Amino acid sequence: MDPLIDLIGTSAAAEELRTKIERLFQRRHAGGHFPPILVDGETGTGKGLVARLIHRAGPRADGPFMPVNCAAIPETLLESELFGFERGAFTDARRSKRGLFQSAHRGVLFLDEISRVPAGVQVKLLTAIEERWVRALGRTDREAIDVWIVAATNVDLAAAVRSGLFREDLYHRLAVLRLHVPPLRERREDILLLAEHFLELARREYDLPERRLTGEARAALVAYAWPGNIRELGNVMERVALLSDTPDITAAMLGLSVASTPAVDDESDADVPMEETIATLERRRIVETLEQVAWN
């Protein structure tokens, strides 16, 4: 089975991302060692999915995959979660605990929201990546680790470096290989394919009867701006699958805000680049024509 089968899409942007991942694994590195990978993109574009696909398609597929959301762990606890601690290392440390680095040994450690790592932990993270060892809190000896780092961010880390919010040396260490996950508005050819996919997933998960999108619903999906990207699309499809009383899903059932749909008017034309204005007009004409022919 194709390990990248879950990377759904036929757009140029989706194909480019798939090609980069495949090219990454065409050459087998000695000992299965790969440099860190930085996955960037807007919130909801599927960076976590890409990280899991990298693990599944790579030479460490048999090893553990340890995800950690750096933004979800309090700053005071992040260090102990990453590197572990010994009993008595701090108040309430009643037993020793392995860190995520140790748990990901010979596998992949996925550091999501890497920009949220505090400065003090950034130093220790850099040491762990470069020296390939960690020291648990409360211990004097260090432990060798063999971990492939995949990090993800929804902010411009280079700008964060210039602002002094992120260490430059850690940034360059993490960004040896970079993968950009494009927003949904840049891969509109994939919207309907993804919508059908999520609709079918919801139907199977909740054991629902058949659901199908009407022509107007399909047009609305393509025209919508999708500020929440693929995550928002998946949520919309799950909601309409559950709440719909009929097999046919209309545009009204989708509940998409008109304010978030690309539009062109005389008052805003002056503030919009000509290329974007033309693209929006073309998209509107195409959608109107498709509606007239029942999306045939």
N, C-alpha and C positions, 0 to 999 in steps of 0.2 A: 504494500500500500504506500502511496505517495505520502511522505511525512509532512508535506506542505499542503495537504488537501484542504485543510481548514482555512487557508489563506484564499478566501473567495474573492473573485473579481477577474474581469477580462480587460479592464482599462489599462492604458499605458503605464499609469502610476503603480497599479497593482502588479503588473508584469515585471516592471523594473525592480520592485522590492523583492519579488520571488526570485528573479535572476541573480540578484546580489547575494541572497542567502544560499542559493544553490552553488554559486561560484565560490563562496566561502569554504564549502566542504568538498570541492573537487580535488583539492590537494590535502592529503592526509599529513598532518603535522606530527613530528616525532613525539611519541609518548602521549599523543592526544592533547598536547598543549596548544592553546590559542590565546592570543592577546585579548584583553578586555574589549567588550563591544558596548557602545553607547547607542541606545535607541531613543530617538527624539521624535516629538510630535505633539499635537494638541491633546487635551484631555478627551478621552473617549474614542481615540482613533484605533485602539487595539494594540498598544505597545506590550501589554502583558501577554497577549496571544502570540505576538512575534517572539517574545522571549521563550515561551514554552515550545514554539515550533523550532527555535534554534536548538533547544535542548533535545527535542525529539529527533531532529534530523542530523544532529551532530554526533561526534564520536563518543560522547558521554551519555548517550541515551539510556544506558543501563545504570548510570549513577543517579544520585538523588537530585531533585530540583527543589531548592529552598527559596521561596519568595519572601521578601520582607518589604513592607511599605514603610519607608523611613519617616514619612509624615504622620503615620498613625501611632508611632511609639514616642512617648515623652522623652525629651532630651536627656533627662537623668537616667533613663533606663536603656537607651539605645546602645550604649557602649557594652553593657553587660549582656544584652540580647545578642549582639554581634560576636563578642569574644568569650562569653561565658564568665563564670565566677566560682570561687571556692567558698565552702562553708565558712561563715564568719567574716567574709570580705567586707560586709557592711551590715547595717541594721536589718534584721529580718532575713538575712541570708542563712537560713537554717540548714540548707543542704547545697551541695555543689550542683552546678548546672552547666551543661555543654552549650557553647555558643553556636550561632548559625554557621559561622565559618567551619567549625569542627563538624557540624552535622552535614555540611555540603561537601565534605572531603571526597575527592574524585568525582565530583558532580558539578552542578551549576548553582551559583548563588545569584539570585536576581534581586538587585537593589532598585526598587521602584521609588520614584520621587527623590532621586539622589541629591537634588539641590537643597533638600531640607535637612541634610546631615549637618549638625553643628560643627563649628570650627575645630573644637578640641578633638572630636571623633574623626574629623577629616584627616588629621595627622596620623592617627593610628591606623586608619583605613589605608592610607597610602603606604605605610610601612608593611602592612599585611600583604598588600598586592605585590609590592616590589620584592620583599624579602621572603615571602611565602612562609611566614610563621606568625603565630599569634601568642599573646600572653594573657591568660584569663585573669580577671581581677582577683587579687589576693594570692597570686602565685608568683614565684620568683623565676621559675624556669619557663621556657617557651616551647611551643608545640608546632611541629612542621605541618603545613596544610597544603593540599593540592586542590585548588578551587578555581574554576573558570568563572570570571566575573562578567555578568551582563547587567548593565545599569540602564535606567530609563529616566527621562525628564520631559516635562511639558513646558519648561522655560528655556531661554537662551543662556546656556551655561557660559558661553564666551562673554556675554554681557555681564553675567554675574561675576566673572573673574575680573573684568574691568572695574566693576563697582566694589570690589573687595569683599564680596559675599561668598566667594568660592575660591579655594586654593588653585592657583594656576598649575602647579605641578601635578596635583591630583586630576585636574581636568584633562591635561595632556596624556596622563596615564590611562584614563578611562576611555578617551576618544581615539584610541589607536585605530579602531574600526568603527565607523558610524553607519547607522541605518536610519533613514528618515521615513516615518510612517505618515503618509499624506492625509490631510483632512478629507472628509467625505465630499465636500464641495469641489474638490479637485479630481474626483473620480466618479462623476455623476453617472457614467455608463454602468457602474456597479450597483447603483441604488436599488433598482428593481430586483436584481439578482439576490442581493442581501436581504431585501424585504421578504421575498418569497422564502428564502432560507429560514429567516427568523419566524415567519408565520407557520411554516411546517414544523419547526422545533417546538413552538408553543402548542400546536395542535396535538403533537405526539405526547408531549409532557403532561398535558392536562386531559388527554383522551377526548379531544373535541371532534365534532364532525368537520367535514371539509370546509375550508375558508378560501375565498378567492377575492382578488382585488378587481374592482370595476375599472373601466377606462379612466374615469375622472379621478379615482383614487390613485391610480398609477401616475397620472399627470401631476397631481398634487405632491406626490412623493418626490418626483424628479424636480419640481419647481422650488421645493422648500430648501431653505438655507442650511439646515442641520447644524446649528451651533454646537450641539452635543455630540455630533459625529455618529459613529457606528453604535455607540452605547445608547444614544437617544433613539436611533432607528430600531434597535432591538427592543427597547422598552415600549415604544409605540406599537410595534407589531404584537408583542405579548399582551398589551392592554386590549387592543381591539379584538384579538382572538378570544379573549376571555369574556368581554362585555358584549360582543355582537350576538344578536338573537337570530340573525339570518346568515346564510352562507356567503352572501355578497357584501363586501366591505366597501362602503362609499367614502368619498372624500370628507364628508361631514363627520363620519365616525372617527376619522383619524385625529381630529381635533388640532390640526396644525395651525399655528398662529400666522395670520397674514402678515403681521409686522416682521416676522422672521423670514419671509419669502422674498427673494430678490425682486426688485421692482425698479422701474425707471420712470421718473416724472420730471417735469420741466424745472422745478425748483432745485432738485438735487443733481441735475446733469452737470452743473458747473463744478461740483465737488468730486465727481466720479471720473477717473481716467477714461479716455475714449475707448481703449481696448476693452475695459470692463463693461462700458455702456453697450458697445456693439455685441459683445458676447451675451449680455442679458437679453437684448432684443432678439438675437438669433434664437436663444433658448425659448423665449416666449412664443415666437412664430412656430418653432418646431412642435412645441407642446400643443398649441392651438390646432395645428394640422393633424397631429396624432389623435386629438379628441374628435375631430371631424370624421376620421376614418375608423373610429372605435379601436384605436391603438393597433391597427392592422399594419 
